[in-house]
Amino acid sequence: MRALEPPSSGAVADGAAAHMVYLGLGSNLGDRAAHLRAALRALAGVVALGRVSSVYDTAPLLVEDQPRFYNLVCAGQTTLEPLALLRRTQGIQRGLGRVAGPRYGPRVMDIDLLFYDQLILQTSELTLPHPHITDRLFVLAPLAEIAPDLRHPILGGTVAALAAALPPADVHLLGPLPQGEH
């Protein structure tokens, strides 16, 4: 059993108020599986991870002239407030080698905050739930795998129903994230 991170890290400790969060991860540069593993390790200091979906191989959207993505979704609890969690995930992305580039372009790591409890939030930095979640099978398919009955706080539908409502897309289940070398 792994010891919990100190409360200042954002991972849940005894007595701390915990928030349920769902995060989408994607990578389409380099060793995509290794980048996903590294991101999950880094997130473990910020979020007490519970469930992690399988990996999905997906075609890029909007900017199609780039490599395919590996995507997954993870769920866990954090003591961080939404904007603090956003900043920490952005720091993890940079730490894994993400650099500024074209919007929707290739990236070593992308971490999106999908849901934070049932919070509805809109600021200049962050919108919750993620504003494009209902358009993206590469997010809804792995999310439905780990939380099919999760309800969208604005639309009211379950994640499974939202995923089923989307047209077919170039999203393919690969299976569990390979462990790789340590």
N, C-alpha and C positions, 0 to 999 in steps of 0.2 A: 504494500500500500504506500502510495506516494504522500509525503508530508505536504500539507497545505502551504501555499506561499504566504508571506507576511501580509497583513491586511492592507498595507499601503500599495501593494502590487495590483489590487483590483480583484484578485481571486478571492473566493469566499472563505472567510474564517468564522469560527464560532461567534455568534452574537451579532455579526454584521448583517445589514439589510441586503438581501440578495435580489438581483434582477435577472430574469430569464431573457437570454439573448440568442438570436440566430444570426449566424454570419455566413456569407457566401465567399468562397475562395476560388481564385482562378489563376492559371499560369499558362502562357503559351511561348515562352522562350527558355532555351536550355533544357535541363533535366526537369521537366514539369512535375513529375512525381516527387523528386527530391525537394523541389521548392515548396510543394504542398506539405510535405513532412516537416520541413524547417519552419513553415508558418504555424503549423499546429503546435510544435514545440514552443515557439515564441509566445503564442496565444495562451498557453497553459499558465503563464505567469500573470495573465490579465483576466482570464476567464477560467473558471473551474469547468473544464470541458466534460460534457456528459456523452452525447451521441455525436457520431461522425458518419456521414453518409458514405456510400460508395463513390467511386470516381466516375465521372462522365466525360467522354470525349466529345467535344462540341465544335461546330463550325463557328468562326467569328461572325459577329453581326456588325452591320453598319460600315465598318472598314474590312472588306473581305479579303484584301490582298495581304494576308499575314498568316502565320501558322495557326493550326487548330489549338483549342484550349483543352486543358484538363480542369474540370470544375468539381467542387464538392461543397457541402453545407455542414456546418457543425453547430451544436447547441450547447449552451452551458449557462453558468451563473456568474455574475460579476457584482462587485460593490461599486464600480465606477458609474458615474453619471454619464448620460449619452455623449456629450461633447468630449468628455475626458476619454471615454472609450474610443471615440473616433480618432482623437489625437494619438492614442497609443497604437491603434491599428495602422495609422499612417506611418508612425515611427517604425513599426515592424516591417511594413512594405519597403521603406527606405533602407532599413537594415539588411534586407534580403536582396537589395540591388535595384529596386525600382527607381527609375529616373523619369523626370518630366518628359513627356512626348506627346504625340498627337492624341486628342481625345478619341477613345475607343480603339487606340492603336495597340501594338504588341506590348507586353509587359511581363516582367519576371514574376510579379505577384500583384494580385488585386484582392483586397479584402473589403467586402461591402457589409455594412450593418443592415440587415434585412428587417428584423423585428427586435424591439426592446420592450419586454412585457407586452402590454396591449397599448403602449403609448402612441399617441398621434402627435407629431412634432413637425414644425416647419420653421427652420431658421435659414439664414444665408449660407450656413455651413452644412446643415444636415436636415434631411427629411425622413421621417419615420411614419409608417413603414416605408421601406425603400420605394421610391416612386415608380420604378419600372418593373417591379417584381411580377406583376400580373401579365406582362408581355414576354417573359423570358422563361422558356421551358428549361433552359440550362440551370436556372435557379429553382424553379418549382418542382422539377422531377426529383432532384436530390433532397429538397426540403420535404416533399411528400413522402419520401422513403423513411425519414426519421420523425416526422411530425404531421401525419396525414390529417389529423383532426384539428390542427391549429387553425384558428379563425382569424381572418383578416379583420382588423378592428374597424375599418371603414366600410368595406364591402360586405362583411358578414359571412362570406363563403369560406369553406374550409380550403386548406392548401390543396388537398387531393382534388376537390371539385374545380378549383381554379386551374390546376394542371390539366385536368381532363378536358376543360373547355378550350384549351389552346389547340391550334392546328398542328399537325405533325411537323417536326423540325429535325434538323441534322444533329441530334443529341443521342449518344449511344452509351449505354451502361457498360462500363469496363469491369467493375467489381471493386472489392476492397482495395484501399490504398496499399500498394506493395511496401513492405517494411524497408527494403533497401539496406545498404551498408551503414554501419554505425561508426 
